[in-house]
Amino acid sequence: MTSLSDQDKETLLEFLGEGSKSFRKLYSAKENGCDAAIFHQRCDNRGPTLTVVYNTDGQVFGGYTTASWQSASTPHVYDKSAFLFCLGEGEERKKFSVTKSGSAVVHDARSGPTFGRGPDLGLFTGAVQKGDDGTFALSLMMKGDSYEIMPSSLGDLINSDIPVVDVVVYSLEDIKHAVMSKQWREEPKFTEEYLQKLMEDVESYWPLKDFGVDEEALQHINILFIGPIGAGKSSFLNSVESVFRGHVTMSATAGSRGKSVTSMYRQYPITGSDNKHYLHFQLCDCRGLEDGFSINKDIDAILDGHVPDNYIFNSSSSVTTKTHGYRRDPKLKDKIHCVAYVLDAEKYSPEVGMSFVTEAVKEQIIDIQEKCDQRGIQQLILLNKIDNACPATKEDTSAVYRSELIQQRCFHAANCLGLPPLTVLPMKNNFMELTTSDEVAILTLYNVRQMLRAADAYLRVNYLDDLRQDKYESQLN
């Protein structure tokens, strides 16, 4: 591992105690060369930095300083905020504060990052060649002197002879949460009147209503949600149902447990606000995508309507004609009419090498996209957890479409999956709340309406004439 995990970043921000920061990579020994001259060329005069060392034992450790690195030789550089750290497990996640601020770091053109007069952490001098196995034999120097050494020091936790995989220096900068005066999309509007309009639009929807298709020609459309585990597919389904129930529901099992909470293919009909009839759309959930497990062997059958509700995904076999409930001759109402890829906005952090999805999951999505393209199925991106990604939006959900950060995340999400930015729909689900809010309801209904419009576009291109001629005569059975 040569990148900081979410837990690592959270721990480091706690050590800093200064609120949110962006981690921007300035230097990597693996990418740029383990050379003091290159380190200084890329890191000098860059303000506060975090140096992180990754070794072959999986240990992550390093140091932080607010003093800009310099090439001029200065053996005693003052920094009262400097510290060393070790990001192990449990009690090994430690911070070693500077005790002799006058010698917190050492500046030397011949050396890489050096902390303390000991040195308490000295990484390398001159240039170090990369071994055949891609590691560096640095023989780290860790002699306690200028940083806390009671009851233990960094040197007590780290074996200095273990080969190093990478040395990375990050620039730490305050995150600017700019909020625009105008929304970067004209809609949605965060008003009570707009909420009522959305509610009416969604509740009165039936497929191709605006093209003169009879309400009974097609019972409902199906929207399929696909995404990595923990992205919030099930949470969105609950948010939709909650809008019409007037309180937070948990019909779809949601959570984050390191594996997919959803193990089955589920179809969720939505009851209108009168609690008397189903609306003309179903939300379809499936197992979360993950490395080492793929639903792609079943995706053709899902898209074409063969897979029954409550089908349990199996790692060793796919759905067959012998599967209980298998639809041999699916009708239009059984097929998928729109696909929404669900991504976690908080996951994206290029500064520390984090993307929305792993490469393995991205390959699965690309395969699914090709199958959707073959059928002409419209595809959207639901960008979840925007409140975790943007403090301004966390404080005020209605700021989502005025947030520069969320606008940028939408562009990055679109680029990640190769879809137009207009297909990306930001979303905040209910998390701590037990009651619904107008702002979350507006986002939910607006996103659902966009999905319904996408499904209509698919139906209009592929089935409009047939539906008008009643070839799909009432599919209510």
C-alpha positions in Angstrom: 0.0 0.0 0.0 1.4 3.4 -1.0 -1.6 5.7 -0.3 -3.4 6.9 2.8 -6.6 5.2 3.7 -9.6 7.1 4.9 -8.8 6.1 8.5 -5.2 7.3 8.0 -6.4 10.7 6.8 -8.8 11.0 9.6 -6.2 10.1 12.2 -3.7 12.6 10.7 -6.3 15.4 10.7 -7.0 14.6 14.4 -3.2 14.9 15.0 -3.2 18.2 13.2 -6.2 19.5 15.0 -6.9 22.3 12.4 -10.0 21.0 10.6 -10.2 19.8 7.0 -7.1 19.9 4.8 -6.3 18.8 1.3 -3.5 16.4 0.7 -1.7 17.3 -2.5 1.2 15.0 -3.5 4.4 17.0 -4.2 6.9 14.2 -4.3 7.1 10.4 -4.5 10.4 8.5 -4.3 8.8 5.7 -6.4 7.6 8.1 -9.1 10.2 10.8 -9.1 13.3 9.1 -7.8 14.8 8.7 -4.3 17.1 11.7 -4.7 17.6 14.6 -2.3 18.1 17.1 -5.2 14.7 16.0 -6.7 13.0 16.2 -3.3 14.2 19.8 -2.7 13.3 20.8 -6.3 9.7 19.6 -5.8 9.2 20.4 -2.1 11.2 23.5 -1.2 9.2 26.7 -0.3 5.9 24.8 -0.3 4.6 25.6 3.2 3.4 22.9 5.6 4.1 19.4 4.5 3.5 15.8 5.6 6.1 13.2 4.8 4.8 9.6 4.7 7.0 6.5 4.6 5.5 3.1 3.4 7.6 0.0 4.1 7.2 -3.6 3.0 5.9 -4.6 6.4 2.8 -2.4 5.7 3.9 0.2 8.3 3.0 3.8 7.6 4.9 6.5 9.4 6.5 9.9 9.0 6.5 13.5 10.1 4.7 16.8 9.8 6.2 20.3 9.7 4.9 23.8 9.1 8.3 25.0 8.2 9.0 25.1 4.4 11.8 22.8 3.3 14.9 24.6 2.1 18.1 23.7 0.4 20.3 26.1 2.5 22.0 24.1 5.3 20.3 25.0 8.6 20.7 22.3 11.3 18.3 23.8 13.7 14.9 24.9 12.3 12.2 26.1 14.7 8.7 24.6 14.5 6.5 24.3 17.6 3.8 22.4 15.6 5.9 19.6 14.2 5.3 16.0 15.1 6.2 12.5 14.1 3.6 9.7 13.7 3.0 6.0 13.2 -0.2 4.8 11.7 -0.4 1.2 12.9 -3.3 -0.6 14.5 -4.9 0.4 17.8 -2.3 1.7 20.2 0.3 1.8 17.5 -1.4 4.8 15.9 0.7 7.4 17.8 1.7 11.0 17.5 5.1 12.1 18.9 5.0 15.8 19.5 8.2 18.0 19.2 9.8 18.6 22.6 12.7 20.8 21.3 11.0 23.2 19.0 14.3 24.9 18.1 15.5 21.8 16.3 12.3 20.4 14.9 13.7 19.8 11.4 17.0 20.0 9.6 17.5 21.7 6.3 20.3 20.2 4.1 20.5 20.2 0.3 22.2 16.8 0.5 19.4 15.1 2.5 15.8 14.2 2.1 13.2 15.0 4.8 15.0 15.1 8.2 13.2 15.6 11.5 15.0 16.4 14.8 18.6 16.7 15.8 19.0 13.0 16.5 17.9 12.8 13.7 14.7 11.5 15.2 13.7 10.6 11.6 16.3 10.8 8.8 15.3 9.2 5.5 18.1 9.4 3.0 21.2 11.3 1.8 22.1 11.9 -1.8 20.5 9.5 -4.3 19.3 5.9 -3.5 18.8 3.4 -6.3 15.6 1.4 -6.6 16.1 -2.3 -6.1 15.1 -4.9 -8.6 12.0 -5.5 -6.4 11.0 -1.9 -6.6 12.0 -1.0 -3.0 14.6 1.3 -1.5 17.1 0.2 1.2 17.2 3.4 3.2 18.6 2.3 6.5 16.5 4.9 8.3 18.0 7.0 11.1 15.7 7.2 14.2 17.5 8.4 17.3 15.2 10.0 19.8 16.2 13.6 20.7 13.9 16.4 19.7 10.5 14.5 19.8 8.7 12.7 22.5 10.5 9.5 23.6 8.5 8.6 26.7 7.3 5.9 27.1 8.4 5.1 23.6 9.7 6.8 20.5 9.1 6.3 16.8 12.3 4.2 16.6 10.8 1.8 19.1 7.9 1.0 16.8 9.7 0.9 13.4 12.4 -1.5 12.2 14.8 0.8 10.4 16.2 -2.1 8.2 12.9 -3.0 6.6 12.9 -1.9 2.8 10.8 1.1 2.0 8.3 1.0 -0.8 7.8 4.8 -1.1 8.5 8.1 0.5 5.7 10.6 -0.3 5.6 14.3 0.6 2.1 16.0 0.7 1.4 19.6 0.7 -1.3 20.4 3.3 -3.6 23.2 2.4 -6.8 24.6 3.9 -9.8 23.4 1.9 -11.7 26.3 0.5 -15.4 25.6 0.3 -16.5 28.2 -2.1 -20.2 28.7 -2.5 -21.4 30.5 -5.6 -24.1 33.2 -5.5 -26.0 31.4 -8.3 -26.6 27.7 -8.8 -24.5 26.0 -11.5 -27.6 24.2 -12.6 -30.9 26.2 -13.0 -32.8 23.5 -11.2 -33.7 22.2 -8.6 -35.1 25.1 -6.6 -35.1 24.7 -2.9 -38.6 26.1 -2.2 -41.7 24.6 -0.8 -43.5 25.3 -4.1 -40.9 23.5 -6.1 -41.1 20.5 -3.7 -44.9 20.3 -4.3 -44.3 20.4 -8.1 -41.8 17.6 -7.9 -44.1 15.5 -5.8 -46.9 16.0 -8.3 -44.7 15.3 -11.3 -43.4 12.0 -9.8 -46.7 10.8 -8.4 -48.6 11.6 -11.7 -45.9 10.0 -13.9 -46.6 7.1 -16.2 -44.4 5.9 -19.1 -44.5 8.2 -22.1 -47.5 10.1 -20.7 -46.5 13.2 -22.8 -46.6 11.1 -26.0 -50.2 10.0 -25.7 -49.5 6.5 -24.4 -52.3 5.1 -22.3 -51.7 4.8 -18.5 -52.3 1.1 -18.6 -50.1 0.3 -21.6 -47.1 -0.2 -19.3 -47.5 -0.9 -15.6 -44.2 0.6 -14.5 -40.6 1.3 -15.5 -37.6 -0.3 -13.7 -34.5 1.7 -12.6 -31.5 -0.4 -11.8 -28.9 0.8 -9.3 -25.3 -0.4 -9.6 -22.3 0.6 -7.6 -19.5 -0.4 -5.3 -20.2 -1.6 -1.8 -20.9 1.2 0.6 -21.7 3.8 -2.1 -25.3 4.1 -0.8 -27.6 2.3 -3.3 -29.9 1.0 -0.6 -29.8 4.3 1.3 -31.1 6.1 -1.8 -34.0 3.6 -2.2 -34.9 4.3 1.4 -34.8 8.1 0.8 -37.2 7.8 -2.1 -39.7 5.7 0.0 -39.2 8.1 3.0 -40.4 11.1 0.9 -43.8 9.5 0.3 -44.1 8.1 3.8 -43.3 11.4 5.5 -40.8 9.7 7.8 -37.4 7.9 7.4 -37.9 4.3 6.4 -35.5 1.3 6.1 -37.2 -1.0 3.7 -33.9 -1.6 1.9 -31.1 -2.9 4.2 -28.4 -0.3 4.2 -25.0 -0.1 5.9 -21.2 -0.3 5.5 -19.6 -3.5 6.8 -16.8 -4.1 4.4 -18.9 -6.4 2.2 -22.1 -5.9 0.3 -25.1 -5.7 2.7 -27.4 -6.5 -0.3 -26.9 -10.1 -1.4 -30.1 -10.4 -3.6 -31.6 -8.7 -6.6 -34.5 -6.8 -5.2 -37.4 -4.9 -6.9 -39.0 -2.2 -4.8 -42.3 -0.8 -5.8 -43.0 2.7 -4.4 -46.4 3.5 -2.8 -47.8 7.0 -3.4 -48.4 9.5 -0.6 -52.0 8.4 -0.3 -50.7 5.0 0.7 -53.3 3.3 -1.6 -51.6 2.7 -4.9 -48.2 1.9 -6.4 -46.5 4.5 -8.5 -45.4 3.8 -12.1 -41.8 2.9 -11.3 -39.8 0.4 -9.4 -36.3 0.8 -7.9 -34.1 -2.3 -8.4 -31.2 -3.0 -6.1 -28.4 -5.6 -6.5 -25.3 -6.8 -4.8 -22.6 -4.1 -4.5 -19.6 -4.4 -6.8 -16.3 -5.3 -5.2 -12.9 -6.7 -6.1 -13.0 -10.5 -6.3 -16.8 -10.7 -6.9 -18.7 -9.8 -10.0 -22.4 -9.7 -10.8 -21.6 -9.3 -14.5 -22.3 -12.9 -15.3 -26.0 -12.2 -14.4 -26.2 -8.7 -15.9 -27.6 -9.7 -19.3 -30.4 -11.6 -17.6 -31.2 -8.7 -15.3 -31.3 -6.1 -18.0 -33.5 -8.3 -20.2 -36.0 -9.1 -17.4 -35.3 -12.8 -16.8 -34.1 -12.4 -13.2 -36.9 -12.7 -10.5 -37.2 -10.6 -7.4 -35.2 -12.0 -4.4 -32.7 -13.8 -6.7 -29.6 -14.6 -4.6 -26.3 -13.8 -6.3 -23.9 -16.8 -6.3 -20.2 -16.4 -6.7 -19.8 -19.8 -8.5 -22.8 -19.8 -10.8 -25.1 -17.5 -12.8 -28.8 -17.4 -13.2 -30.2 -20.2 -15.5 -33.5 -21.2 -16.9 -33.7 -23.6 -14.0 -33.5 -20.8 -11.4 -36.6 -20.6 -9.3 -38.8 -17.8 -10.8 -36.8 -17.4 -13.9 -38.8 -15.5 -16.6 -38.4 -17.4 -19.9 -40.4 -14.8 -21.8 -40.1 -11.5 -20.0 -42.4 -8.6 -20.9 -41.5 -5.0 -21.3 -42.5 -4.3 -17.7 -39.8 -6.9 -16.5 -36.9 -5.3 -18.4 -34.6 -2.5 -17.1 -35.3 0.9 -18.6 -32.7 3.1 -16.9 -29.4 2.3 -15.1 -28.0 4.6 -12.3 -24.4 4.1 -11.3 -24.0 5.0 -7.6 -20.7 6.6 -6.5 -19.5 7.9 -3.2 -18.5 11.6 -3.5 -16.2 11.3 -0.5 -14.1 8.6 -2.0 -12.5 10.8 -4.6 -9.2 12.2 -3.6 -6.5 12.4 -6.3 -4.1 13.9 -3.9 -3.7 10.6 -2.1 -4.4 8.4 -5.0 -8.1 7.6 -4.3 -10.7 7.3 -7.1 -14.4 6.7 -6.8 -13.9 3.0 -7.6 -11.0 0.5 -7.8 -9.7 -0.5 -11.2 -11.3 -4.0 -10.8 -14.7 -2.4 -10.1 -14.3 0.1 -12.9 -13.7 -2.8 -15.4 -17.0 -4.4 -14.2 -18.8 -1.1 -14.8 -17.3 -0.7 -18.2 -18.6 -4.2 -19.1 -22.1 -3.3 -17.8 -22.0 0.0 -19.8 -21.3 -1.9 -23.0 -24.3 -4.1 -22.4 -26.5 -1.1 -21.7 -25.2 0.6 -24.8 -26.1 -2.4 -26.9 -29.7 -2.2 -25.7 -29.9 1.6 -25.8 -30.6 1.8 -22.1 -30.1 5.3 -20.7 -27.4 5.6 -18.0 -27.0 8.2 -15.2 -24.6 8.6 -12.2 -26.0 9.2 -8.7 -23.2 10.9 -6.7 -24.0 10.1 -3.1 -22.7 11.4 0.2 -22.1 14.9 -1.0 -22.5 16.2 2.6 -19.4 14.1 3.6 -17.4 15.5 0.7 -18.4 19.2 1.2 -18.7 20.9 4.6 -20.7 23.7 3.0 -23.3 21.2 1.8 -23.2 19.3 5.1 -24.1 22.6 6.8 -26.8 23.5 4.3 -28.1 20.9 1.8 -29.6 23.5 -0.4 -26.0 24.8 -1.2 -25.3 21.6 -3.2 -25.8 23.3 -6.6 -23.8 26.4 -5.5 -20.8 24.4 -4.3 -17.7 24.6 -6.5 -16.4 21.4 -4.9 -19.5 19.4 -5.7 -19.5 20.8 -9.2 -15.9 19.6 -9.6 -16.8 16.2 -8.2 -19.6 15.9 -10.8 -17.1 16.5 -13.6 -14.7 14.0 -12.1 -17.4 11.4 -11.6 -18.5 11.8 -15.2 -14.9 11.5 -16.4 -14.4 8.4 -14.3 -17.3 6.5 -16.0 -17.0 8.2 -19.4 -20.5 9.8 -19.3 -21.5 13.4 -19.9 -21.5 15.7 -16.8 -25.2 16.4 -17.3 -25.8 12.7 -16.3 -24.4 13.2 -12.8 -27.0 13.8 -10.0 -25.6 14.9 -6.6 -27.4 13.3 -3.6 -27.5 13.5 0.2 -29.3 10.6 1.9 -30.8 10.5 5.4 -28.1 9.5 7.8 -28.6 10.7 11.4 -32.0 12.1 10.8 -35.2 10.3 11.8 -37.5 12.8 10.1 -37.3 13.9 6.5 -36.3 17.4 5.5 -37.5 19.4 2.5 -34.0 19.8 1.1 -33.3 16.1 1.0 -36.8 15.5 -0.3 -36.2 18.0 -3.2 -32.9 16.3 -4.1 -34.5 12.9 -4.0 -37.5 13.7 -6.1 -35.5 15.8 -8.6 -33.1 12.9 -9.1 -36.0 10.4 -9.5 -37.6 12.7 -12.0 -34.4 12.8 -14.1 -34.3 8.9 -14.0 -37.9 8.7 -15.1 -37.2 11.1 -18.0 -34.2 8.9 -18.9 -36.4 5.8 -18.9 -38.9 7.6 -21.1 -36.2 8.5 -23.6 -35.3 4.8 -23.9 -38.9 3.8 -24.3 -39.6 6.6 -26.9 -36.7 5.5 -29.1 -37.4 1.8 -28.8 -41.1 1.2 -28.0 -43.2 4.3 -28.7 -45.0 3.0 -31.8 -45.7 -0.4 -30.2 -47.0 1.2 -27.0 -49.3 3.5 -29.0 -50.7 0.6 -30.9 -51.5 -1.2 -27.7 -49.2 -4.1 -28.6 -48.3 -4.0 -24.9 -52.0 -4.1 -23.9 -52.4 -3.6 -20.2 -49.5 -5.4 -18.5 -51.1 -5.2 -15.2 -50.9 -8.9 -14.7 
